[in-house]
Amino acid sequence: MKISQKWLIVCFYSICIFIFTPYLPQLIRVVSSQWSSSLASSFVLGVEIIIGLLVLFSAINFIIYKKKKSILFFFSILGILLLSIIIYQFNPNPYEFTHLPEYAILSVLIVRALDKKRRSGLFLLKNSYFLSGLITAVIGTGDEIYQHFLPTRHFAWYDILLNILGGILGLLILWGTRNR
């Protein structure tokens, strides 16, 4: 059976997550040595806030132009952003929120790979979004379990939640833009 190019991209991206995971603390130390720790954290948090606002404004755009399902899309995005703010209150480390775009990208890559199979008749499950979310959650959970065994990393339940939220965020963005 020939593996499609889209699945190769999913595999490559997933493997990169696991390969670079042990080295992220060193990357943060390097960045912090070049910039002050507070400046580096502020930069990361600022980028994440800008990404969140862009997503929220795109959801508002859907409402303004009265696109199908735009209210549901808007409140879904708003809910994830609010939940992220609540989580940030308990763990004010902006580096934790890099999980959101990381797993948003993964879920979009997976759903695109699944869509190809569904169009060709090989994919029997009707909801590729659900399966993509499930696969993303399994990979995100595996990533956190893997971190438990690394000396420079640690396991955290809220990281699993952030991975899943990131996957859902990516699927919502894709769903919202496809329904545009």
C-alpha positions as CSV (number, residue, x, y, z in Angstrom):
1,M,0.0,0.0,0.0
2,K,1.4,3.4,-1.0
3,I,1.5,6.1,1.7
4,S,0.2,9.4,0.5
5,Q,2.3,12.5,0.5
6,K,-0.1,14.1,3.0
7,W,0.4,11.2,5.5
8,L,4.2,11.5,5.1
9,I,3.9,15.2,6.1
10,V,1.8,14.2,9.1
11,C,4.4,11.6,10.1
12,F,7.3,14.0,9.6
13,Y,5.6,16.7,11.6
14,S,4.8,14.3,14.4
15,I,8.3,12.9,14.5
16,C,9.7,16.4,14.7
17,I,7.5,17.1,17.8
18,F,9.1,14.1,19.5
19,I,12.6,14.8,18.3
20,F,12.7,18.5,19.4
21,T,10.8,18.0,22.7
22,P,14.0,17.2,24.7
23,Y,15.8,20.3,23.4
24,L,13.1,22.9,24.1
25,P,14.4,23.8,27.6
26,Q,17.9,24.5,26.0
27,L,16.3,26.6,23.3
28,I,14.5,28.6,25.9
29,R,17.8,29.1,27.9
30,V,19.6,30.2,24.7
31,V,16.9,32.7,23.9
32,S,16.9,33.9,27.6
33,S,20.7,34.4,27.5
34,Q,20.3,36.6,24.4
35,W,17.3,38.5,25.8
36,S,16.2,38.9,29.4
37,S,13.9,36.1,30.6
38,S,11.0,38.5,31.0
39,L,11.5,40.0,27.5
40,A,11.6,36.5,25.9
41,S,8.4,35.5,27.8
42,S,6.7,38.8,26.9
43,F,7.6,38.3,23.2
44,V,6.2,34.7,23.2
45,L,3.1,35.8,25.0
46,G,2.6,38.8,22.7
47,V,2.9,36.5,19.6
48,E,0.3,34.1,21.1
49,I,-2.1,37.0,21.9
50,I,-1.8,38.3,18.4
51,I,-2.5,34.9,16.9
52,G,-5.5,34.6,19.2
53,L,-6.8,38.0,18.3
54,L,-6.4,37.2,14.5
55,V,-8.4,34.0,15.0
56,L,-11.1,35.9,17.0
57,F,-11.3,38.7,14.4
58,S,-11.7,36.1,11.6
59,A,-14.6,34.6,13.6
60,I,-16.1,38.1,13.9
61,N,-15.7,38.5,10.1
62,F,-17.7,35.4,9.5
63,I,-20.5,36.8,11.7
64,I,-20.5,40.2,9.9
65,Y,-20.8,38.5,6.5
66,K,-23.4,36.1,7.9
67,K,-21.7,32.9,6.9
68,K,-23.2,29.6,7.7
69,K,-22.5,28.4,11.2
70,S,-20.6,31.6,12.0
71,I,-22.1,32.1,15.4
72,L,-21.1,28.6,16.5
73,F,-17.6,29.1,15.0
74,F,-17.2,32.5,16.9
75,F,-18.3,31.1,20.2
76,S,-16.2,28.0,19.8
77,I,-13.1,30.1,19.2
78,L,-14.0,32.5,22.0
79,G,-14.5,29.6,24.4
80,I,-11.1,28.1,23.6
81,L,-9.4,31.5,24.0
82,L,-11.2,32.1,27.3
83,L,-10.3,28.7,28.6
84,S,-6.6,29.4,27.6
85,I,-6.8,32.6,29.7
86,I,-8.1,30.7,32.6
87,I,-5.4,28.1,32.3
88,Y,-2.8,30.9,32.1
89,Q,-4.0,32.2,35.5
90,F,-2.9,28.9,37.1
91,N,0.3,28.5,35.0
92,P,1.5,31.9,33.8
93,N,4.2,30.4,31.6
94,P,3.7,31.7,28.0
95,Y,5.8,28.9,26.6
96,E,3.1,26.4,27.6
97,F,0.8,28.0,25.1
98,T,3.0,27.1,22.2
99,H,1.0,23.8,22.4
100,L,-2.0,25.5,20.9
101,P,-0.5,26.4,17.4
102,E,1.7,23.3,17.4
103,Y,-1.3,20.9,17.8
104,A,-3.6,23.1,15.7
105,I,-1.3,22.6,12.8
106,L,-1.1,18.8,13.5
107,S,-4.9,18.4,13.5
108,V,-5.2,20.3,10.2
109,L,-2.6,18.2,8.6
110,I,-4.3,15.0,9.8
111,V,-7.8,16.1,8.7
112,R,-6.4,17.0,5.2
113,A,-4.8,13.6,5.0
114,L,-8.0,11.9,6.0
115,D,-10.1,13.9,3.6
116,K,-8.1,12.5,0.7
117,K,-8.9,9.0,1.7
118,R,-12.5,9.8,2.2
119,R,-12.8,11.2,-1.3
120,S,-11.1,8.1,-2.8
121,G,-13.6,5.9,-1.1
122,L,-11.1,4.2,1.2
123,F,-12.2,6.0,4.3
124,L,-15.3,4.6,5.9
125,L,-15.7,6.9,8.9
126,K,-18.0,9.8,8.0
127,N,-16.5,12.4,10.4
128,S,-12.8,13.0,9.6
129,Y,-12.8,15.9,12.0
130,F,-13.6,13.7,14.9
131,L,-11.0,11.1,13.9
132,S,-8.4,13.9,13.4
133,G,-9.1,15.2,16.8
134,L,-8.8,11.8,18.3
135,I,-5.5,11.1,16.6
136,T,-4.2,14.5,17.6
137,A,-5.2,13.8,21.2
138,V,-3.4,10.5,21.2
139,I,-0.2,12.0,19.8
140,G,-0.4,14.9,22.3
141,T,-0.9,12.5,25.2
142,G,2.0,10.4,23.9
143,D,4.2,13.5,23.7
144,E,3.4,14.2,27.4
145,I,4.0,10.6,28.5
146,Y,7.3,10.7,26.5
147,Q,8.3,13.9,28.4
148,H,7.8,12.0,31.7
149,F,10.9,9.9,30.9
150,L,13.1,12.8,29.8
151,P,15.4,14.3,32.5
152,T,14.9,17.9,31.2
153,R,11.1,17.7,30.8
154,H,8.1,16.7,33.0
155,F,4.6,15.3,32.5
156,A,1.7,17.7,33.1
157,W,-2.0,17.0,32.7
158,Y,-2.7,20.6,31.6
159,D,-0.3,20.1,28.8
160,I,-2.4,17.3,27.5
161,L,-5.4,19.6,27.8
162,L,-3.5,22.3,25.9
163,N,-2.6,19.8,23.2
164,I,-6.2,18.8,22.8
165,L,-7.4,22.4,22.8
166,G,-4.8,23.2,20.1
167,G,-6.1,20.3,18.0
168,I,-9.7,21.5,18.4
169,L,-8.7,25.0,17.6
170,G,-7.0,24.0,14.4
171,L,-10.1,21.9,13.4
172,L,-12.4,24.8,14.2
173,I,-10.4,27.2,12.1
174,L,-10.3,24.8,9.2
175,W,-14.1,24.1,9.6
176,G,-14.8,27.8,9.8
177,T,-12.8,28.6,6.7
178,R,-14.2,25.7,4.7
179,N,-17.7,26.9,5.5
180,R,-16.9,30.4,4.4
